């Protein structure tokens, strides 16, 4: 099967931003999506995981030929990266996700490429940890080698969100030669419940990647300070997130997704979806003095918000916020800042009837403008939105 992109409607956005929708493939029960140059030709390819159809595939840009990566069950997340520097991307994959069974499944593998692009990738086991949910690569200690950050949504003994136990936030140090020795487990935190969102990146430009988490306890930042065995993790709560509507067990609260952004030089913010699987798109701006971060609700009409992307799509130096949701027919909305206050945005409906689970920003056609790639579970779609801004 070699599907060509299907041209769909032109999606007009007020101001200079325009997007054009292209359907890559009908992809069943898609849950997460990533972009990486898989075949080494300089073009970003698309990698998709299905939680219900037991498959992981990659699509070659620009013809979107589908090729297999793995046929594993209950896939929940993936993180691509060339970790050995050979110019060929590897993929960390989380599978066997069982929401209600906190002692079952939770497989993490590292997948490596074969010479034949049409063959499934060899799988190297890294860890067994139930209810694995999010994986991200990052150089946490600044030694030039990436660790794999692993965040289960629940801890052992949980009854889903009705009675969540603390999940552990861990990282794995991958040996230089796979199979030569076990992965080293780096324990970061074991206090957060319903740990849903995870961001890893160098927030303060110190040469080390920091971690942002979104959980029932809100937004936390984790910084590794010091060196080697004498180093310590510093944990800071940035915001408690949304309050629950009632005190019934499992009532959503806190934060579901989090990502950093900029509104111009020295103007930082955090975007969030709140509460867990929530309705609100929220912006947090830094405090003045020693006060709390300021919370600004941009929208409260999402239905099971599940995807958050922050990027400068129009090239004006200020990041837009893209939010997707999966219930009520699903949809995708863009929020374009009109000033640098973090409070005022133009809300633009980007698409409707697409049940968004995951989204990522990438320059798919290499024209210097960031596009959007979206995976939708209940509508079984894998789509990219071409940025036609001028």
Residue pairs with C-beta under 8 A, 6 or more apart in sequence:
1 25
1 65
1 66
2 63
2 64
2 65
2 66
3 24
3 25
3 64
3 65
3 66
4 63
4 64
5 22
5 23
5 24
5 62
5 64
5 384
6 22
6 23
7 20
7 22
8 20
8 21
8 22
8 23
9 20
9 21
10 18
10 20
10 388
11 18
11 19
11 20
11 21
11 350
11 351
11 385
12 18
13 19
13 334
13 336
13 348
13 350
14 336
14 346
14 348
15 314
15 336
15 346
16 314
16 389
16 390
17 313
17 314
17 320
17 334
17 336
17 348
17 387
17 389
18 387
18 388
18 389
19 350
19 371
19 372
19 385
19 386
19 387
19 388
20 385
20 386
20 388
21 351
21 383
21 384
21 385
21 386
22 383
22 384
22 385
22 386
23 381
23 382
23 383
24 46
24 59
24 64
24 382
24 383
24 384
25 59
25 64
25 66
25 381
25 382
26 380
26 381
26 382
27 48
27 50
27 57
27 375
27 380
27 381
27 382
28 50
28 52
28 53
28 380
29 50
29 51
29 52
29 53
29 377
29 380
30 48
30 49
30 50
30 51
30 357
30 358
30 375
30 376
30 377
30 380
30 381
30 382
31 49
31 50
31 51
31 75
31 76
31 77
31 357
31 358
31 375
31 377
32 48
32 49
32 75
32 76
32 77
32 78
32 357
32 358
32 375
33 46
33 47
33 48
33 49
33 358
33 359
33 360
33 373
33 374
33 375
33 382
34 46
34 47
34 78
34 79
34 80
34 91
34 360
35 44
35 45
35 46
35 47
35 360
35 362
35 364
35 373
36 44
36 45
36 47
36 80
36 81
36 89
37 43
37 44
37 45
37 89
38 45
38 47
38 58
38 60
38 80
38 89
38 113
38 117
39 45
39 60
39 117
40 87
40 88
42 366
43 61
43 62
43 366
44 61
44 362
44 363
44 364
44 366
45 58
45 59
45 60
45 61
46 58
46 59
46 61
46 64
46 364
46 373
46 382
46 384
47 56
47 57
47 58
47 59
47 69
47 78
47 80
47 91
48 56
48 57
48 58
48 59
48 375
48 382
49 55
49 56
49 75
49 76
49 77
49 78
49 93
50 56
50 75
51 74
51 75
51 76
51 97
51 377
52 377
54 71
54 72
54 73
54 74
54 75
55 68
55 70
55 71
55 72
55 75
56 68
56 69
56 70
56 71
56 72
56 75
56 78
56 91
56 93
56 111
57 66
57 67
57 68
57 69
58 66
58 67
58 69
59 65
59 66
59 67
59 382
60 67
60 117
61 364
62 365
67 117
67 118
68 118
68 119
68 120
69 91
69 93
69 111
69 120
69 121
70 93
70 95
70 109
70 111
70 120
70 121
70 123
71 120
72 93
72 95
72 96
72 107
72 109
72 123
73 95
73 96
74 95
74 96
74 97
74 98
74 105
75 93
75 94
75 95
75 97
76 94
76 95
76 97
76 132
76 133
77 93
77 94
77 132
77 133
77 134
77 135
78 91
78 92
78 93
78 94
78 135
79 91
79 92
79 135
79 136
79 137
79 148
80 89
80 90
80 91
80 92
81 89
81 90
81 92
81 137
81 146
82 88
82 89
82 90
83 90
83 110
83 137
83 145
83 146
83 174
84 90
84 176
88 112
88 113
89 113
90 110
90 111
90 112
90 113
91 110
91 111
91 121
92 108
92 109
92 110
92 111
92 126
92 135
92 137
92 148
93 108
93 109
93 110
93 111
93 123
93 135
94 106
94 107
94 108
94 132
94 133
94 134
94 135
94 150
95 105
95 107
95 109
96 104
96 105
96 106
96 107
96 132
97 105
97 106
97 131
97 132
97 133
98 104
98 105
98 106
98 130
98 131
99 131
99 153
99 160
100 159
100 160
101 130
101 131
102 130
102 131
102 154
102 155
102 156
102 157
102 158
102 159
102 165
103 130
103 156
103 157
104 130
105 130
105 131
105 132
106 127
106 128
106 129
106 130
106 131
106 132
106 152
107 125
107 127
107 128
107 132
108 125
108 126
108 127
108 128
108 129
108 132
108 135
108 148
108 150
108 172
109 123
109 124
109 125
109 126
110 123
110 124
110 126
110 174
110 178
111 121
111 122
111 123
111 124
112 121
112 122
112 124
112 178
113 121
114 120
114 121
114 122
124 178
124 179
126 148
126 172
126 174
126 183
127 150
127 172
127 183
127 185
129 150
129 152
129 170
130 152
130 156
131 152
131 153
131 154
131 155
131 158
131 167
132 150
132 152
133 151
133 152
133 153
133 195
133 196
134 149
134 150
134 151
134 153
134 195
134 196
134 197
134 198
135 148
135 149
135 150
135 151
136 148
136 149
136 198
136 199
136 200
137 146
137 147
137 148
137 149
137 200
138 146
138 147
138 149
138 171
138 200
138 201
138 209
138 211
139 145
139 146
139 147
139 207
139 208
139 209
140 147
140 149
140 171
140 186
140 200
140 208
140 209
140 211
140 224
141 147
141 208
141 224
141 227
141 231
142 206
142 207
142 208
145 173
145 174
146 174
147 171
147 172
147 173
147 174
147 186
148 171
148 172
148 174
149 169
149 170
149 171
149 188
149 198
149 200
149 211
150 169
150 170
150 171
150 172
151 167
151 169
151 170
151 195
151 198
151 213
152 167
152 168
152 195
153 167
153 194
153 195
153 196
154 160
154 161
154 164
154 165
154 167
154 193
154 194
154 195
155 164
155 165
155 166
155 167
155 168
155 190
155 193
156 165
157 165
158 164
158 165
158 193
160 250
161 194
161 216
161 250
161 252
161 276
162 249
162 250
163 249
163 250
164 193
164 194
164 216
165 193
166 190
166 191
166 192
166 193
167 190
167 192
167 193
167 194
167 195
167 215
168 187
168 188
168 189
168 190
169 188
169 189
169 190
169 192
169 195
169 211
169 213
169 222
170 185
170 186
170 187
170 188
171 185
171 186
171 188
172 183
172 184
172 185
172 186
173 183
173 184
173 186
174 183
175 181
175 182
175 183
188 211
188 222
188 233
189 213
189 220
189 222
189 233
189 235
191 217
192 213
192 215
192 216
192 217
192 220
193 215
193 216
193 217
194 215
194 216
194 254
194 276
195 213
195 214
195 215
196 214
196 215
196 255
196 256
196 257
196 276
196 277
197 212
197 213
197 214
197 215
197 255
197 256
197 257
197 258
197 272
197 273
197 308
198 211
198 212
198 213
198 214
199 211
199 212
199 258
199 259
199 260
200 209
200 210
200 211
200 212
201 209
201 210
201 260
202 208
202 209
202 210
203 210
203 212
203 221
203 260
204 210
204 223
208 223
208 224
210 221
210 222
210 223
211 221
211 222
212 219
212 220
212 221
212 222
212 238
212 258
212 259
212 260
212 270
213 219
213 220
213 222
213 258
214 241
214 254
214 255
214 256
214 257
214 258
214 272
214 273
215 254
215 255
216 241
216 253
216 254
216 276
217 237
217 240
217 241
217 254
218 237
218 238
218 239
218 240
218 241
218 254
218 255
219 237
219 238
219 239
219 241
219 255
219 258
219 270
219 272
219 284
220 235
220 236
220 237
220 238
221 235
221 236
221 238
222 233
222 234
222 235
222 236
223 233
223 234
223 236
224 231
224 232
224 233
224 234
225 231
225 232
225 233
225 234
226 232
238 270
238 284
238 293
239 255
239 270
239 272
239 284
239 292
239 293
239 295
240 254
241 253
241 254
241 255
241 272
241 274
241 275
242 252
242 253
242 254
242 255
242 274
242 275
242 278
242 280
242 282
243 253
244 251
244 252
244 253
244 275
245 251
245 252
252 275
252 276
252 277
252 278
253 275
253 276
254 274
254 275
254 276
255 272
255 273
255 274
255 275
255 276
256 272
256 273
256 274
256 275
256 276
256 277
256 278
256 305
256 306
257 272
257 273
257 305
257 306
257 307
257 308
258 270
258 271
258 272
258 308
259 270
259 271
259 272
259 308
259 309
259 310
260 268
260 269
260 270
260 271
260 310
261 268
261 269
261 270
261 271
261 310
261 311
261 319
261 321
262 268
262 269
262 312
262 317
262 318
262 319
263 269
263 318
263 319
263 337
263 339
263 340
263 341
263 342
264 317
264 318
264 340
265 317
267 318
267 340
267 342
268 286
269 283
269 284
269 285
269 286
269 342
270 283
270 284
270 293
271 281
271 282
271 283
271 284
271 308
271 310
271 321
272 281
272 282
272 283
272 284
272 308
273 280
273 281
273 282
273 302
273 305
273 306
273 308
273 323
274 280
274 282
277 304
277 305
277 306
278 302
278 304
278 305
279 300
279 301
279 302
279 303
279 305
280 297
280 298
280 299
280 300
280 302
280 305
281 297
281 298
281 299
281 300
281 302
281 305
281 321
281 323
281 333
281 335
282 295
282 296
282 297
282 298
283 295
283 296
283 298
283 321
283 342
283 343
283 345
284 293
284 294
284 295
284 296
284 342
285 293
285 294
285 296
285 341
285 342
285 343
286 293
286 294
287 293
287 294
294 342
296 342
296 343
298 321
298 335
298 345
298 347
299 323
299 333
299 335
299 347
302 323
302 325
302 333
303 325
303 326
303 327
303 328
303 330
304 325
304 326
304 327
304 328
305 323
305 324
305 325
306 324
306 325
306 326
306 356
306 357
306 358
307 322
307 323
307 324
307 325
307 332
307 356
307 357
307 358
307 359
307 374
308 321
308 322
308 323
308 324
308 359
309 321
309 322
309 323
309 359
309 360
309 361
309 372
310 319
310 320
310 321
310 322
311 319
311 320
311 322
311 361
311 370
312 318
312 319
312 320
312 370
313 320
313 334
313 361
313 369
313 370
313 372
313 387
313 389
314 320
314 336
314 389
315 369
315 389
318 337
318 340
319 337
320 334
320 335
320 336
320 337
321 334
321 335
321 345
322 332
322 333
322 334
322 335
322 350
322 359
322 361
322 372
323 332
323 333
323 335
324 330
324 331
324 332
324 333
324 354
324 356
324 357
324 359
324 374
325 331
325 355
325 356
326 355
326 356
326 357
326 376
326 377
326 378
327 355
329 352
329 353
329 355
330 352
330 353
330 354
330 355
330 356
330 376
330 378
330 379
331 349
331 350
331 351
331 352
331 353
331 354
331 356
332 349
332 350
332 351
332 352
332 354
332 356
332 359
332 372
332 374
332 385
333 347
333 348
333 349
333 350
334 347
334 348
334 350
335 345
335 346
335 347
335 348
336 345
336 346
336 348
337 344
337 345
338 344
338 345
338 346
350 372
350 385
351 385
353 379
354 374
354 376
354 379
354 381
354 383
355 376
355 377
355 378
355 379
356 374
356 375
356 376
357 375
357 376
357 377
358 374
358 375
359 372
359 373
359 374
359 375
360 372
360 373
361 370
361 371
361 372
361 373
362 370
362 371
362 373
363 369
363 370
363 371
364 371
364 373
364 384
364 386
365 371
365 386
369 387
369 388
369 389
370 387
371 384
371 385
371 386
371 387
372 384
372 385
372 387
373 382
373 383
373 384
373 385
374 381
374 382
374 383
374 384
374 385
375 381
375 382
375 383
376 382
376 383
